[in-house]
Amino acid sequence: MLRKFIHILFLSCSKATMLMEKRNAQAISRKEDWQLSLHLKICKWCRAYEEKLKILDDILKRKLFRKENTEINDSDIEGFKDKIIEKLDL
């Protein structure tokens, strides 16, 4: 009963996870930040999701910065197309 009331008053888990993803990409408003912080204080599942999101984001950033050649050439595109066609033929 209390959980339903809290989700009605504050945020649902799906909205909270959407705000976490949005916060990684761009700045969120003060209201959204306040609602998200309140939700994270009461929801252990979303706190766990936030930790996993941080870990994945760090891994992706390290991979991006480690890669020296970030340009995509025509052979990469053709190889990607071939892999897609190969998987579609299954």
N, CA and C atoms as an extended XYZ file, in Angstrom:
270
Properties=species:S:1:pos:R:3:atomname:S:1:resname:S:1:resid:I:1 pbc="F F F"
N         0.825       -1.192        0.000 N   MET     1
C         0.000        0.000        0.000 CA  MET     1
C         0.867        1.254        0.000 C   MET     1
N         1.877        1.282        0.864 N   LEU     2
C         2.762        2.437        0.947 CA  LEU     2
C         3.540        2.616       -0.355 C   LEU     2
N         3.971        1.507       -0.942 N   ARG     3
C         4.739        1.570       -2.184 CA  ARG     3
C         3.900        2.195       -3.299 C   ARG     3
N         2.632        1.819       -3.410 N   LYS     4
C         1.760        2.395       -4.436 CA  LYS     4
C         1.577        3.890       -4.219 C   LYS     4
N         1.386        4.282       -2.974 N   PHE     5
C         1.223        5.696       -2.660 CA  PHE     5
C         2.476        6.487       -3.026 C   PHE     5
N         3.634        5.932       -2.705 N   ILE     6
C         4.896        6.607       -3.008 CA  ILE     6
C         5.082        6.746       -4.513 C   ILE     6
N         4.752        5.711       -5.274 N   HIS     7
C         4.909        5.789       -6.727 CA  HIS     7
C         3.923        6.770       -7.345 C   HIS     7
N         2.756        6.894       -6.762 N   ILE     8
C         1.793        7.877       -7.255 CA  ILE     8
C         2.282        9.282       -6.928 C   ILE     8
N         2.770        9.475       -5.726 N   LEU     9
C         3.210       10.783       -5.277 CA  LEU     9
C         4.524       11.202       -5.942 C   LEU     9
N         5.436       10.285       -6.115 N   PHE    10
C         6.748       10.619       -6.658 CA  PHE    10
C         6.907       10.087       -8.085 C   PHE    10
N         7.665        9.043       -8.253 N   LEU    11
C         7.947        8.481       -9.579 CA  LEU    11
C         7.748        6.977       -9.571 C   LEU    11
N         7.375        6.438      -10.720 N   SER    12
C         7.365        4.982      -10.861 CA  SER    12
C         8.796        4.544      -11.196 C   SER    12
N         9.057        3.272      -11.082 N   CYS    13
C        10.394        2.754      -11.390 CA  CYS    13
C        10.748        2.972      -12.862 C   CYS    13
N         9.773        2.814      -13.741 N   SER    14
C        10.068        3.007      -15.166 CA  SER    14
C        10.429        4.462      -15.464 C   SER    14
N         9.749        5.398      -14.817 N   LYS    15
C        10.094        6.810      -15.014 CA  LYS    15
C        11.452        7.127      -14.389 C   LYS    15
N        11.747        6.507      -13.262 N   ALA    16
C        13.031        6.738      -12.603 CA  ALA    16
C        14.183        6.227      -13.470 C   ALA    16
N        14.030        5.040      -14.043 N   THR    17
C        15.108        4.521      -14.892 CA  THR    17
C        15.256        5.360      -16.158 C   THR    17
N        14.146        5.863      -16.684 N   MET    18
C        14.220        6.742      -17.849 CA  MET    18
C        14.987        8.015      -17.502 C   MET    18
N        14.740        8.567      -16.307 N   LEU    19
C        15.465        9.770      -15.894 CA  LEU    19
C        16.948        9.493      -15.678 C   LEU    19
N        17.276        8.303      -15.189 N   MET    20
C        18.690        7.946      -15.032 CA  MET    20
C        19.395        7.922      -16.384 C   MET    20
N        18.726        7.327      -17.368 N   GLU    21
C        19.294        7.276      -18.716 CA  GLU    21
C        19.401        8.687      -19.311 C   GLU    21
N        18.372        9.487      -19.099 N   LYS    22
C        18.369       10.860      -19.604 CA  LYS    22
C        19.492       11.662      -18.960 C   LYS    22
N        19.691       11.464      -17.660 N   ARG    23
C        20.743       12.182      -16.932 CA  ARG    23
C        22.127       11.844      -17.461 C   ARG    23
N        22.325       10.621      -17.935 N   ASN    24
C        23.612       10.247      -18.523 CA  ASN    24
C        23.866       10.966      -19.840 C   ASN    24
N        22.802       11.273      -20.573 N   ALA    25
C        22.945       11.889      -21.886 CA  ALA    25
C        22.929       13.416      -21.835 C   ALA    25
N        22.160       13.970      -20.902 N   GLN    26
C        22.021       15.428      -20.834 CA  GLN    26
C        21.626       15.828      -19.419 C   GLN    26
N        21.606       17.123      -19.170 N   ALA    27
C        21.210       17.609      -17.844 CA  ALA    27
C        19.694       17.466      -17.667 C   ALA    27
N        19.298       17.145      -16.459 N   ILE    28
C        17.867       17.066      -16.157 CA  ILE    28
C        17.494       18.268      -15.282 C   ILE    28
N        16.221       18.580      -15.236 N   SER    29
C        15.760       19.735      -14.466 CA  SER    29
C        15.906       19.481      -12.965 C   SER    29
N        15.827       20.542      -12.202 N   ARG    30
C        15.921       20.400      -10.740 CA  ARG    30
C        14.788       19.549      -10.197 C   ARG    30
N        13.602       19.735      -10.751 N   LYS    31
C        12.450       18.951      -10.298 CA  LYS    31
C        12.680       17.464      -10.565 C   LYS    31
N        13.139       17.144      -11.781 N   GLU    32
C        13.409       15.739      -12.122 CA  GLU    32
C        14.499       15.173      -11.227 C   GLU    32
N        15.545       15.961      -10.976 N   ASP    33
C        16.640       15.512      -10.122 CA  ASP    33
C        16.148       15.262       -8.700 C   ASP    33
N        15.290       16.142       -8.198 N   TRP    34
C        14.723       15.992       -6.859 CA  TRP    34
C        13.851       14.734       -6.775 C   TRP    34
N        12.977       14.552       -7.778 N   GLN    35
C        12.110       13.373       -7.786 CA  GLN    35
C        12.930       12.096       -7.868 C   GLN    35
N        13.953       12.107       -8.706 N   LEU    36
C        14.793       10.920       -8.861 CA  LEU    36
C        15.545       10.614       -7.573 C   LEU    36
N        16.088       11.629       -6.926 N   SER    37
C        16.825       11.375       -5.688 CA  SER    37
C        15.902       10.832       -4.596 C   SER    37
N        14.673       11.335       -4.527 N   LEU    38
C        13.718       10.796       -3.559 CA  LEU    38
C        13.385        9.340       -3.872 C   LEU    38
N        13.179        9.059       -5.146 N   HIS    39
C        12.855        7.685       -5.541 CA  HIS    39
C        14.011        6.750       -5.199 C   HIS    39
N        15.235        7.184       -5.473 N   LEU    40
C        16.394        6.330       -5.210 CA  LEU    40
C        16.590        6.077       -3.718 C   LEU    40
N        16.143        6.992       -2.877 N   LYS    41
C        16.263        6.788       -1.435 CA  LYS    41
C        15.341        5.681       -0.931 C   LYS    41
N        14.231        5.446       -1.640 N   ILE    42
C        13.272        4.449       -1.156 CA  ILE    42
C        13.272        3.151       -1.955 C   ILE    42
N        13.860        3.161       -3.152 N   CYS    43
C        13.773        1.982       -4.022 CA  CYS    43
C        15.140        1.318       -4.199 C   CYS    43
N        15.308        0.173       -3.581 N   LYS    44
C        16.600       -0.523       -3.673 CA  LYS    44
C        16.857       -1.062       -5.078 C   LYS    44
N        15.803       -1.376       -5.818 N   TRP    45
C        15.981       -1.931       -7.161 CA  TRP    45
C        16.522       -0.866       -8.116 C   TRP    45
N        16.015        0.334       -7.991 N   CYS    46
C        16.501        1.412       -8.858 CA  CYS    46
C        17.905        1.854       -8.466 C   CYS    46
N        18.234        1.773       -7.179 N   ARG    47
C        19.610        2.069       -6.764 CA  ARG    47
C        20.569        1.055       -7.380 C   ARG    47
N        20.160       -0.204       -7.393 N   ALA    48
C        20.994       -1.244       -8.003 CA  ALA    48
C        21.128       -1.005       -9.505 C   ALA    48
N        20.037       -0.609      -10.145 N   TYR    49
C        20.073       -0.306      -11.581 CA  TYR    49
C        21.020        0.858      -11.854 C   TYR    49
N        20.977        1.876      -10.991 N   GLU    50
C        21.843        3.041      -11.167 CA  GLU    50
C        23.317        2.643      -11.070 C   GLU    50
N        23.649        1.770      -10.137 N   GLU    51
C        25.035        1.311      -10.002 CA  GLU    51
C        25.486        0.553      -11.255 C   GLU    51
N        24.618       -0.324      -11.763 N   LYS    52
C        24.967       -1.071      -12.974 CA  LYS    52
C        25.090       -0.133      -14.167 C   LYS    52
N        24.244        0.865      -14.217 N   LEU    53
C        24.300        1.847      -15.294 CA  LEU    53
C        25.625        2.607      -15.267 C   LEU    53
N        26.079        2.974      -14.083 N   LYS    54
C        27.365        3.674      -13.948 CA  LYS    54
C        28.517        2.788      -14.420 C   LYS    54
N        28.480        1.530      -14.040 N   ILE    55
C        29.544        0.599      -14.431 CA  ILE    55
C        29.576        0.442      -15.953 C   ILE    55
N        28.411        0.215      -16.562 N   LEU    56
C        28.350        0.061      -18.013 CA  LEU    56
C        28.791        1.332      -18.731 C   LEU    56
N        28.394        2.473      -18.217 N   ASP    57
C        28.780        3.744      -18.823 CA  ASP    57
C        30.294        3.935      -18.764 C   ASP    57
N        30.903        3.592      -17.630 N   ASP    58
C        32.360        3.692      -17.505 CA  ASP    58
C        33.065        2.765      -18.483 C   ASP    58
N        32.571        1.545      -18.624 N   ILE    59
C        33.178        0.591      -19.555 CA  ILE    59
C        33.101        1.112      -20.982 C   ILE    59
N        31.935        1.611      -21.369 N   LEU    60
C        31.775        2.132      -22.727 CA  LEU    60
C        32.653        3.349      -22.982 C   LEU    60
N        32.775        4.232      -22.006 N   LYS    61
C        33.633        5.411      -22.166 CA  LYS    61
C        35.090        5.006      -22.318 C   LYS    61
N        35.536        4.034      -21.506 N   ARG    62
C        36.927        3.572      -21.615 CA  ARG    62
C        37.188        2.952      -22.975 C   ARG    62
N        36.234        2.155      -23.468 N   LYS    63
C        36.402        1.529      -24.779 CA  LYS    63
C        36.467        2.587      -25.872 C   LYS    63
N        35.641        3.600      -25.766 N   LEU    64
C        35.611        4.655      -26.769 CA  LEU    64
C        36.920        5.429      -26.783 C   LEU    64
N        37.450        5.769      -25.621 N   PHE    65
C        38.684        6.536      -25.561 CA  PHE    65
C        39.904        5.690      -25.888 C   PHE    65
N        39.828        4.402      -25.653 N   ARG    66
C        40.950        3.514      -25.947 CA  ARG    66
C        41.095        3.289      -27.444 C   ARG    66
N        39.996        3.326      -28.150 N   LYS    67
C        40.021        3.075      -29.586 CA  LYS    67
C        40.636        4.278      -30.296 C   LYS    67
N        41.709        4.042      -31.033 N   GLU    68
C        42.426        5.140      -31.681 CA  GLU    68
C        41.757        5.568      -32.977 C   GLU    68
N        41.326        4.632      -33.774 N   ASN    69
C        40.726        4.956      -35.056 CA  ASN    69
C        39.209        4.888      -34.918 C   ASN    69
N        38.578        6.049      -34.780 N   THR    70
C        37.134        6.073      -34.587 CA  THR    70
C        36.385        6.305      -35.889 C   THR    70
N        37.122        6.473      -36.971 N   GLU    71
C        36.466        6.680      -38.261 CA  GLU    71
C        35.951        5.355      -38.807 C   GLU    71
N        34.838        5.422      -39.497 N   ILE    72
C        34.248        4.239      -40.111 CA  ILE    72
C        34.512        4.332      -41.606 C   ILE    72
N        35.137        3.300      -42.143 N   ASN    73
C        35.418        3.338      -43.570 CA  ASN    73
C        34.437        2.434      -44.327 C   ASN    73
N        34.519        2.472      -45.656 N   ASP    74
C        33.575        1.731      -46.491 CA  ASP    74
C        33.645        0.227      -46.267 C   ASP    74
N        34.836       -0.295      -46.022 N   SER    75
C        34.953       -1.740      -45.822 CA  SER    75
C        34.257       -2.166      -44.519 C   SER    75
N        34.294       -1.317      -43.493 N   ASP    76
C        33.580       -1.613      -42.252 CA  ASP    76
C        32.078       -1.666      -42.498 C   ASP    76
N        31.577       -0.724      -43.273 N   ILE    77
C        30.150       -0.673      -43.582 CA  ILE    77
C        29.735       -1.896      -44.383 C   ILE    77
N        30.522       -2.265      -45.378 N   GLU    78
C        30.206       -3.435      -46.194 CA  GLU    78
C        30.246       -4.717      -45.358 C   GLU    78
N        31.222       -4.824      -44.463 N   GLY    79
C        31.299       -5.983      -43.584 CA  GLY    79
C        30.095       -6.071      -42.663 C   GLY    79
N        29.651       -4.927      -42.164 N   PHE    80
C        28.468       -4.878      -41.314 CA  PHE    80
C        27.222       -5.305      -42.093 C   PHE    80
N        27.081       -4.818      -43.317 N   LYS    81
C        25.944       -5.199      -44.161 CA  LYS    81
C        25.949       -6.697      -44.429 C   LYS    81
N        27.123       -7.246      -44.732 N   ASP    82
C        27.237       -8.677      -44.999 CA  ASP    82
C        26.811       -9.508      -43.782 C   ASP    82
N        27.204       -9.066      -42.589 N   LYS    83
C        26.821       -9.790      -41.372 CA  LYS    83
C        25.309       -9.751      -41.155 C   LYS    83
N        24.702       -8.608      -41.447 N   ILE    84
C        23.247       -8.492      -41.291 CA  ILE    84
C        22.533       -9.411      -42.282 C   ILE    84
N        22.974       -9.400      -43.525 N   ILE    85
C        22.369      -10.247      -44.552 CA  ILE    85
C        22.537      -11.708      -44.191 C   ILE    85
N        23.702      -12.044      -43.684 N   GLU    86
C        23.993      -13.429      -43.272 CA  GLU    86
C        23.026      -13.862      -42.152 C   GLU    86
N        22.786      -13.001      -41.201 N   LYS    87
C        21.889      -13.338      -40.097 CA  LYS    87
C        20.439      -13.393      -40.558 C   LYS    87
N        20.063      -12.559      -41.526 N   LEU    88
C        18.703      -12.568      -42.033 CA  LEU    88
C        18.404      -13.814      -42.847 C   LEU    88
N        19.422      -14.395      -43.486 N   ASP    89
C        19.233      -15.595      -44.295 CA  ASP    89
C        19.016      -16.831      -43.446 C   ASP    89
N        19.278      -16.753      -42.161 N   LEU    90
C        19.099      -17.921      -41.284 CA  LEU    90
C        17.656      -18.231      -41.224 C   LEU    90
